Amino acid sequence: MTYLSFPRQHARTQRFTLGVPRGFVVAPGEPGGEGDAGGRVVFVRARAGSGSSADGGGGEHLLWVLDLTAGGDAAERVAADPVALLGGADEELPAAERARRERSREGSAGIVAFATDEAVATAAFALSGRLFVAGLAPGADAARELAVPGPVVDPRPSPDGRLVAYTAQGALRVVEATGAGDRAVAEPDGDGVTWGLAEFIAAEEMGRSRGYWWSPDSTALLAARVDETPVQRWWISEPAHPNRAPVEVAYPAAGTANADVSLSLFTLADGARRDVEWDRARYPYLAAVHWSASGSPLLLVQTRDQREQRYLEVDPATGATSTLAVEEDRIWLDLFPGSPVRTPAGELVRITDENGARVLKVGEQALTGPELHVRAVLDAGGPGVLVSASAGAAAGDPEIGEVHVYRVDAAGAERVSQEPGVHGAVRSGELTVLTSAVLDRPGSVTRVLRDGKPVAEVASLAEKPTLTAHPRLLEAGERRIPTAVFLPSGYRESDGPLPVLLDPYGGPHGQRVYAAHNPHLVSQWFADQGFAVIVADGRGTPGRSPEWEKSIAGDFAGVSVEDQAAALEALSGLFPLDLERVAIRGWSYGGYLAALAVLRRPEVFHAAVVGAPVTDLRLYDTHYTERYLGHPDEQPEVYDANAVVTSEGLQDAAEPARPMMVIHGLADDNVLVAHSLRLSTALLAAGRPHEVLPLSGVTHMTPQEQVAENLLLLQVDFLKRSLALG
């Protein structure tokens, strides 16, 4: 294979994610049995670690099965190949599927998502808006297409595997797994109405990508009805193609109307519909739904200000709801992956903030305390509850950037992952799939454990990076800000002080300092261009404590910029930093932070790369923005204080003026290009130097190979020019 520069390899491998197994679903099997009784693991993985066909690679994801025998053997096989199923034709994504992938930041092709029945014997997935099913047990029938009305989005088999539900053209439909008996369960009753799909803010901000749920006995469907009629319309155009009409987008900006979301229960045998009743006027946000054999459906609903939420239980016979638990917080309430869920005994499992700690509760009992900061529920099927957590405030020595898997029960928490690093898991019965990434090893390793003992490994086909990251992880300053520092490979003290590049995200949900290798590759590459690179997770970023995360309430701008400056100052006595040449770069919240840094603290920051920034918080969505800053009609001064640009122009801009490179995708439907255009207009009016790099056809992601590669190269060129480096 021809040697590639790091920027080209980074782009071609989609940030080294191609070839990495993911999306695991586990069938535990029966220990002591024969053949299939040993269990199986189903997952998706690209056929190679590179997306370039010129190098013999392939970016399409296939559906794979790892069969485990009772004797301990393991063997992989392909359950579905998108190239074969589409006859070699390129995949054509329908608009609803493109939107779903954009919300989940999915930039790959092929079978990137699938769902299975309870026995993990049948999988359903969509390709080019067409419905396919595949048998997963050894000797099962080959993958095949079911001829149904399309374009198909989010197909899901019933728990018993006899039926497949899917959405198409706003309707929720069901077909037999044989392909017979296709019919509509719920159809749109007006323009702007869909059934079975998650609305924009649920998928973008709440972590709820689904819009319908099967009953455990496969006889009914619980479906969300989404009416986007109240939502304001914006238009996204393609200036590079003036012959194309703008795309209409329903975007619920802060302070404006949200989509109207309700739930109904449909009985398949008679087509009966029962509407689920709760106080939707007070609790308009449907944050999560869970329905398992352990009990009636669970709902998590929130008030618009996200300071109160209720866990509701639905009576399937009537649609009435009753309250299982109520949570209130004077600042805001967070949502967590995997929560709520039920134990096999039917108890409510949730993550909540209690006595200054983020804890796991089962029923009314808190099973963890301040020693752990619980981040997600991974499985509640027993034994115990499997969670993802980092060290809490009472854990003693800091485990900077580490995330571990724990099994928690009334006796306490037992750590499942052992080596220092970042770990995640999927579990069913006695089988656990544990994925681990560490600092001194590129990529990740996925092991299959049976009763805690390794029995197999799921191969990764990811490419090995052409460089090695060497982060120094430490806590900076009095606030003990988690920080990673990178020096050029081969740097010697005699080389003298280095120009500095801060490389943060710096905001909610955006941890950057991890005890893993691959997350730091780009920062190390920038360091190898002659910089000391600093990645600092200031207040507001996840992983430490509720107080740490909520310190930014009402004050994105002040807190985030202050912590970047504080980390820089604290590190200046420990590393060879040239504080007369300091730049900052970032994307999304990081871009917002970079713009604020050079405008408000130009004595500290001397140049900025500002990628896809939110410059006016009134133009960002309701669920995210109002959680942190309140309602703009009630607190307009808060929005003005946190904006980079207001209707009056730049906010709190200081002298001297510092150069900026502003980058934005013209097709971005999350952070619209209007943010960067308004910033450029304000900078021009103020006579401030800046460059604008518009990316035609690019969304909030930058998956295109040439775009991703050249963005890195152009940023380095800008930084060296701006800091007057040779």
N, C-alpha and C positions, 0 to 999 in steps of 0.2 A: 504493500500500500504506500502511496506517495505521502511523504511527510507533510503535515499540515501545520500552519501557524496556529497558535492557541485560539485567536479570534475565529478563524475558519472552522477549526474543530469544534469549538464551543457552539457555534451556530449550526453546523451540520449534524451534530448529535443532539440538538435541541436541549442544550445545557446539560449534556450527559445523562439525559433521561431515557433516550431510546435504548432498548434492550434491557431495561430494568423491569423485572416482574412486578405487577401491582394488581389492585382490585381483587384481592384474595377472597374466595368463598370456600369454606371447609365442610366436608362431609366426614364425620368422625369414624364411621365404620364400626365394626364389631371385633374388638381384640380377640384373637384366638380363632377367628374364622379363616376362610380361604379366599383367595382372589380379591374381589372388590371389598371384602369385609374388613380389610386393613385400613380403609378410608381413602379419601382423595382430596386434593387441593386444586381448585380451578382458579385461573388467573388469566390476565392478558399480558402480552409482552411483544414488542416489536421483533421482527425476524432478524434484525441486526442492530448494532449500536450506532449506525450511521444512516442518515436519511438520503444519502447520495447514491442514486442508481449507477452513476459513473464509476463508483468504487465497489460496485457489487453489493451495496447495502440496500436496506429497505426500511422505510419509516412506518409501514403499515403494521398495526397491532393485530396479532392473531389471538384466538382463544385456545388456551392450553389446559391440559389436565396432567397433574402429577398423581399417578396411582401408587398407593402404598399397600404392600402385602403384609399379612400377619407375620411373615417370616423376616420382615425388616427390609426387604428390597423396595426400590422405588424406581419408577420409569416415567418419563414424560412422553406425551403424545399431543398432536394437534387435533383439536376438536372442531375448529372452523378457521378457514383461511379466506380473508376477504378478496384476495386476488382471484382465487378459484371461483368463489361465489358470484363475483361480478363479471366473470369472464374476461378478466384483464382490463376492464374499463376503469377509468378514473372515478373516484367517489364524488358524487354530487350531493352536497348537503342542502336540505331544505332550510328555509329561513328559521323555523322554530328550533331546528337542531343546531344551526350556527349560533343562535342566541343562547341555547343551553350550554354549548361548549365555551362560549365567551364568558358566561357567568362562572363556570367552573375552572376557567383559565386552562382549558384543554386545547392544545395546539397540535396534537398528533392526528394521524389518520387511521382508518381501519376500525377494528372492533375496540373502541376505547371504553365502552361501558356495556354491561350485561346484567341480567337478573336471572335468578334460578328459582326452582320450586323448593319446597322444604327439604326434600330428600337429596337435593343437588344432583338430580338425575337429568334435568332438562334446563337448558339455558335459552333465553330469548334476547335478541339484539336487533338493532336497525343498521342497515347500510344503504346509503343513497335514498333514504326515505322508504326503504322496503323492509318487510318483516321476515326475519329468519329465526329458526329454532335449531338447536343442536342437542343431540343426546350426549350425555357426559359419562355414563357408566361404560365399563369395558364391553366392547361388542355392540354398542348402541348404533342406531342408524346414523348415517352421515348427516351433516348439516343440510338443511333444505329451506327453501323459501315458502312462505304461506302467502297466497294471492289474496290481498286485502286492499281496501281503499287506502290511499296514502295522501300525502307523505306521512310515514309512521315516525312517531317520537316516543321514547321511553316505554318500550314493551316490557311486560312483567308477567311471568307465568303465575297461575294460581298456586297456592301451597300444595295442592294434590297433583299438580302438573297436567290436569285435563284441559285447562283453558289458558289463553293468553290475553291479557288486557293491554290496550295501547291507546294512544291519542292520535287523532288525525283531523286536521282542519277544524280544530277547536272542539271536537267531539271525543267522548270516551267510548271506546268500543271493546267488544270481546269476541274472540274466535276460538273454536276448538283447536287443540294442539294438532289435530289431523288436517286442519285447514277448512273444515266445514263449519257451517252455522254462524258466519260472521254477522254481527248485529250491533246497533248503537245502544249503549246504556244511557247516555245523556248527550243531548245535542244542544248547541248554542241557541239561546232564545232571543238573541239580538246581536247587533254589531258590537264588536269589542268584548264579547263574552266568550270564554273558553271553559272547558271542563277538563280536569285532570292534569293541568299544568301549573307549575309554580309561577307566581307573579315576579316581576323584576326584583323588588327589594327582598323577597323571600330567598331567591336564589343568589342575589348579589351580597346581601348583608346578614341574613338570618341563618345561612347554612342549610336551608330547606330547599332541595332541588326537586322534590317530588310534589305531585299534586293529587295522587290517589293511593289507596291502600286496600289490599285484599283482607277479607275476614279470614281468620285462621281455618275455618271449615270450608273455604272456597265457595261459599254460597252468596256472598255479598261484596260490594265495593263501597268504600267510603271515599267520596270525591269532592275536591274543592272546585267551587264555581268562582271564577274570577271575572269581574266586570271592570274593564279599564276605561269605561266611558267617562268617569269623573276626572281621569288623569289628564293633565295638560299635554299637548302635543308639541314636540320639537321636530326639527328636520335636519338630517345629516346628509350633506351633499358631497359629491366627488368633484372638486374643482378641476382635476386633471381630465375629467370626462364630462364636459359641459352638455353633452347630448343626453346624459342620463338624469332622470328625475330624482330629486332628493328622496331619501328614505324617511318615512314618518315613524317617529319613536314616541311611545307613551312614557314620559319621564316624570316621576313624582319628586320634583325638587323640594328642598326644605321649605316648609310653610305652606305647601300646596296640597291638593287632594291626593290621597292614595287610591289604589284600586280597591273596590269593594269585594271582600273575600268571605265566602260562606262555605258550609259543608253540608252535604246530603248523603244519606245512606241508601243504596240501591240494592234491592233483593233481586237476584237474577232469575229465580224461578217464576216470579209473577210480575217483575218489572216495577214493583212498588217502590215509592220514594218517600223517605222520611227525612225532613230537614233537621239538622242538629241545632239546638237552641242554646245560645249563651248571650250575654250582654255585649253584643258586638259594637254598640255605640261607645261603651266604656273600654272594651278590650278589642280594638280593631285588628291587632296583629295576631295572626295565627302563626306562631313561631315553630311549633313542632307537633307531630302526630305520631303515635305509636300504637300498634294493634298486634297483639300476640295471643297465643293460646293461654297465657297466664291470667287473662282477664279482659274486661271491656276496654274499648279504645280510650287512650289517654290523649288529651290535648294540653298544650301549653300556650296560653294566650296572654298578651301584654297590653297595657295601656299605651297610648301614643307617646307619652313622655318616658316610658320604659322604667318607671319607678315602682310599678306594681305589676305583678303577674300572678296568674292562677293556674294550678294544675287541675284539670277537669277530667272527670270520668263520664263517658257517654253511655247511656242506656240504649242498646241497639234496637230494642223493641219500640221505643217511643221517640228517640232523638233528644230526650231531655238530658241535661248535664248536672252533675253534682260536684262540689269542690272537695278535692283531696288535700290541697295545701295552698297557702297564700304566702307570697314573698313581697316585701317592700324594702326599698332602699332610698335614702334621701338624695343620692347622686344618680345612679342608674343600676339596672340589673343586666348582667351579661347572659349570653346564651352559650351553651357548651355542646360539643359533639357527643352524640349518644345519649343525651339526657333530654327528656325523661324516658325511662324504660321500666319494665317490671321484672322482678325476680320470678323464678318458677312458682313460688308460693303466692305470687300476685302483689307483693309489696312494691311501693313506689320507690324508684331509685332516681336520685337527682344530685346535681352538684350545686352548692349554694355557698354564699359568703356568710360566715358566722364567727363572731368574736375575733374579727380581724384576719381570719384564715379562710381559704377556699377549701371546703370539705366535701366529702362524700356522705350523703345521708341515705339510709335505707329505712323506709317508714319514717319514724320520728327520731331515729337514733343516728347520731353522727359517728361514723366509723373511722374517721381520720381527724387529725387535729393540726396544729400549727407546724408540725414536722414535715408535712407534705403540702404542696400546692397542686391540687388536683386539676387536670386540664381537660380530660375527656373520659367518658365511659366507653370501654372497648367491648365488653361482653358482661351480661348479668345472668347468664344461663347456669352458672355454678360450675365447680365449687367456688364460692365467694363471688366477688365482683372484680373483673379485670379492668384496671384504669391506667391511664397515662398521667404521670405526675412529675413535677420537678421538686427540688428541695424547698421546703418552706422556711419561714423565718426562724423556727426553733430547731433547725436541722444541724446547727453547728457549723463546721467548715463549709464554705460555699462550694457547690459543684457547678462551676460556671458553664453555662450552656448545655448542661446535661438534662436529658429527658428520659425517664425510665418507665418500665411497665411493672405494675404491682398487682398482686392478688390480695384483695381486702375482704375481711370478714369480721365478725364480732371479736375475734381474738387479736386483731391487729392487721398490719400490712406487711406482706412478704414480697421482696423484690424478685421479680422473675428475670429481668435482664441484669447482667452482671458487669460486663466491661464498661468503663467510662465512655459515654457517647450519647447518641440520640436513638431511641428505640420506639418501635410501634408494634402492635400485635393484632391478630384476628384469632378468635378461639371458637371451637365448637366441641363440646364434650371433652374428651381427654386430649384432643389435638389442638396445638397452638402454633400459629405461624408467626415467628418473631423476626422482624427486620431490624438490623442494627447497622449504624454508621458511626465511625470513630474518627478521631483526629488524624491518626497516623496511617490510615488506609483509605485509598480512593474508593468511591462508590459505597455500596451497601451489601450486606450479606443477609440472605433470608434462610432461616433454618426452620424445619418442622420439628416440633417437640411433641412427644407423647408422654403425658404425665411428667412433664418437665425435663425429659431426657431427649437429646437430639436423635432423630431417626432418619432424617433426609435433609437435603439442601436444595433450594430452588435456584437454578443457575441464572446468573445475570450475564447478558450479552453486551453490557455497556462497554464502551471504549475506555481505555485508560487515558487520562489527561496527559498532554505533552508537558505539563508543568506540575510541580508539587507545591501545595500551599503550606506555609510555615507560620500559622498564627500564634501569637503570644496572647493567651487569654488571662485577663486580670480584671480587678475592680478598680475603677479610677475615682480618686477624690473622696471627699467626705461622704458623698451620697453613695459611694461604692457602685458606680455605674458599670454594668457589665460591658467589657470592651475587648475587642480583638485588634492587635497591632501587627502590621506586616512591614517588613523591610525588604529591600531588593535581595534576590538570591545572590549569595556571595558578597554581601555588603561587609565592609571592614570599617572599624572605627576611624581609621586614618582617612577614609573617604570624606569625612566631614558631615555637617548637618545636611538633612534632606528636605526638599520641599514637601509639604504635607497635603494629603488629600483625605478629607473626611468622606466616608462612603456609607451614610446611614439610610435606613428607612425612617426610624424614629417615631413611629406612631402606633396606634392601636392595631392589634392583630399582626404586627410586623416584626417579630423577633428576628434578628440577624446574627447575633452572637451565639453560635451553636458549637458544641463540642463534636463536630463532624468535619470531614475534610472537604467534600465537594461544595458546600455552601460558600466557601471562601476562595474559590478558584479565581473569580474575576477580580476580587480585591488583591490577590497575590499578583495577578498579571499587571494590574495598574502599578503595584509596588515595583515590579521588575522593569517598568518603564522609567524608574528613577525617583519614585516617591516613597515617603513613609505614609502608609495608608492606615487610617483609624476607622474602625466600625464601632460605634457606641450605641447601646440600647438604653436610652434615657427613660425618664419617667413617662408612663403611658404605654410603653411596650409590654408585651405579656411575659409571664413566667415567674414573677417574683412574689407579689402579694397583691391583694385587692387594693390596698392603699396606694401602692406604687402605680398601678394601672389607672386609678381614678384621680391621680394628682393633676391630670390635664383638664379636668372638668371646667369648662368655660374659658380655658386658656391654652389652646393649642400652641399659639405663636410664642408666648413668653416662655413657657416651660420647656418646649422642645428645643428652641434656640439656646436657651440658657444652659441646658444639659450638654449640648454639643460643645459649647465654649468651655464649660467647666471640665469636661473630659480632656479636651485639648490642653488646657492649662495644667491639669494634674499630671499629664503624661510628658509634658515638656522637660521635666527634670529627670525623666527616666530613659528617654530615647533621644536620638540625635535629630531634633525637629528644628527646622528653620521657620520661625514664627513670622518672618517677614514675607513668606511665600506660602500661603495657606489657601487651598481651594476646597470646594465641597460639591458633591454630585449626588443625584438621587432621582428616583422615578416614583410617580404618584404622590403619596404623602412625602416621600423623600425629595421629590421635585419641589413640592410646596415648601418643605423645610429649607432646601438649598436657596430658593428665592428669598425667603425671609432672612436667612443668615446674612447674605451680602447686602440686603437693603437695610436691615436694622443694626447689624454689627459689622460694618465695613472695616472697622479698625482691627477686627479679628480675621474676617474672611475676605479674600482678595479676588476670587473668581468663583463662578458657579456654573455647573451643568444642570439645567432645570428640565427634567423629563416629565411630560404629562402631568403638570401640576394642577392642583385645585387652587385657583387664585381668588375666587369669590365663593365663599361657603354657601351663599344663597342659591348657587347653581348646582349644588350637589344633593344627593338624595335624602329623603326624609329620615329613614330609620337610622342611618349612620350619623348624619349631621345633628339631628335634634337630640340624639342620645348624649352627645358631648357638649353641645352649645345651647340647647333649649330651642324653643320655637322662635323664629326670627321676628314674628310680630310682637312677641312678648319681650324679647331681649335684643332689639336691633343693635344696641351698642356693643354687645358681645360679638355679633357677626362682623361689625365694622372693625373692632379691635383685632380680630383674628384673620381678617382678609389681607391678602397681598395687594389686591386692587379693589377699590370700591367705585361707586359712581363718581366720586370726587377725584379719583386718581390713585396714585400710590399712597399707601398708609405708612406713616412713620418712617419714610425713607431718609437715610442719613447720608452725609458726605464723608469721604469722597465716593463718587460713583464707581462701581465695580463691574467688569464685563460679565455678561451671561451668555450662555448658549441655551436657547429654549428649543426643546424637541417635543413634537406632538404628532400622533397619528390622526389623520383627517377622518378616519372611519371610527374613531373611538366613541362608543355609545355609553361609556361609564363616566369618564372624565372628558367631557366634550371639548373639542378644540377651541371653543369660545373662550375657555379659561386662558389659554396661551395667547390668543389673539388680543384679548383685552389687556393682558400683561404687556405685550409688545406695543400696543397703542399707548399705554400709560408711560412706558419707558421712553418711547419716541417723544412724547409730549414733554417729558422731563429732561430730554437731551442726554439720556443715559445709554452707554454703549451696550449693544447686544446683537446676537445673531439668532435667526429663527430657522430651524430645520424642520419643514413640514414633511410628513411621511405619507405619501399618497397610498390609499387602500389599506393602511395599517390601523389596527384597533388598539386597545389598551395593552395587548400583548404585541410582541414583535417576533413572531415565529419564522418569518421569511429569512432564509439563509443569508442572502446578500445584505439585507437590511441589518440583521443582528450583528453580522461581522463588521460592517462598515461603521455602525454606530460606535463600537468600541474604538476603532481607529480614529474616527473624527473627534471623539471626545479627548483622546490623548493629544492630538494636534492642537485643539483649542486650549487645553490646559497649559501646554508648554508655551504657546504663544502668549497667553494671558499672564502667566507668571514669569515671562521673559527668561525661559530656560533655553539653553543652547540646543 
